[in-house]
């Protein structure tokens, strides 16, 4: 049921200058007006979309709860396309909770997570891709991620999907009209007429799929584990990439005993940096836990920064760390160019400000074709080159513009993969001159798969799953 009236606090928990309580539904105005005490002479419903000054008063005790500004917004020109009231109160948690309890006591229901946006979708204000973009926009960690979410919120992805759907629907209509109305002398379309149209739809779907890996990086970020033996400068590298003193750095080996995670901005990609304890044999139970967590961090990472101390010779511990990462599948290694490239890794030689003693030739033999970058976390030398190497490794030089439309959502990618497969099968059927019924079945499946992305063919279970991830109040 979505015809009742709901309310929730729409601003984050915690103290702030302003907190907002949102009310939406047919009884929004009649619920809030009796609670709002306005200056003398002001009666009736205030003008829509203008702020009204007043006091929120508990109708039972007549206690003034807060001094507020209230916006009454008439449907359909609201976020949910229902009547909406937003109460701007002082941003203390106790104040907001007391006002919300008073509103709920008037017979209004507490909103479920994402229910305001769900109503915007159900009432036709947003399609499903745009609704999902709301959360992507709120959660964006970088300007690039924010731009992609805003493009999706403005409907750019929906427009591309609808173009492909329109082409497919046109072909379905021509096929099914010739099958369903033979007595009307509707001509049977020839394969030569339909093939260019299906190729056009296929190209549109493939163009969106081609940008998914890049789009996913901008949305989800990159888990980057900083790995190495103790005291090679892993924590210093974390601080250098963050441009802040986040991790404790001392000359004492083993200062870091647990993993530390922070987010840096790598040319628009959220870089989830994981500083780890040095991987080494130890009898200390606490250190052993830290080492195991370091191994787990490396195992789950998208990319590893393997750090060496360039001012020292390679040690047995360095070689042991190299061996463990090879077992995990990181880095380009092997004698032949055709050998498996391995999981992404960059070898970082730290302390370039000191006299160098590390055996580079040995390292090159261990990690052939793996990128090497020499840096100094003390002076900052080489850090921009390291960022360049990371960018090239994960983005292959690709950038996004203000008009880029990239898939960023795994749900969208899976639905588009299904649509692409059905289009492929329909083309095979058409080329093999199978009955047009076979072609139509796969085209209908492709059409529905694309509609699942925009929400036109989405099930109730899918909608519940998507909107349950939203915060309450959005």
Secondary structure, DSSP 8 states (H G I E B T S, - for coil): --SS-EEEE-S-SS-EEEEEEEEESTTHHHHHHTTEE--TT--S---TTSEEEEEEE-TTT--EEEEEEEEEE-TTSSSSSS-EEEEEEEE-HHHHHHHHHHHHTTT-EE--TTHHHHHHHHTTSS-HHHHHHHHHHHH--SHHHHHHHHHHHTTHHHHHHHHHHHHHHHHHHHHHHHHH-GGGT-----HHHHHHHHHHHHHHHHHHHHTHHHHHHHHH-EEEEEE-STTSSHHHHHHHHHTS--S---SSTT---S-EEEEEEETTEEEEEEE---------HHHHHHHHHHHHHHHH-SEEEEEEETTS---HHHHHHHHHHHHHTBS--SSSTTS---B-EEEEEE-TTS-----HHHHHHHTTT-EEEE--TTT-TTHHHHHHHHHHHHHTT----TT------HHHHHHHHHHHHHHHHHHHHHHTT--HHHHHHHHHHHHHHHHHHHTTT--HHHHHHHHTTS-TT-
